[in-house]
Amino acid sequence: MSLWKCGIDGCAERFEDVESAIIHQTVDHDRHECTVCGSIVPDGYFAIRHAFEEHSRAEYVRAYDADSTAVRVREDIKAAIEDEADLRAVVEELKRRDAL
């Protein structure tokens, strides 16, 4: 089994399950301000999810000076996480920790 890497700002923390990685990103890293709309969201998975569910690809590209490769990388990360994660359990744990 491969480990999940945090990846935020060079963070090298690794986790055996994706749920632990998302919880780490939310609890142990600063929040992210969306450049498109100004919303404050947890960094990592939740920031990627916000960007691609709340905004168009074009908005993301303009706001973050991104290219199609950057968009695809983030879409692939989002898809991989959503294929494996029990997001309901993640949200419940984050609420229990008062982190959402």
Order of alpha helices (4+ residues) and beta strands (2+ residues): beta-beta-alpha-beta-beta-alpha-alpha-alpha-alpha
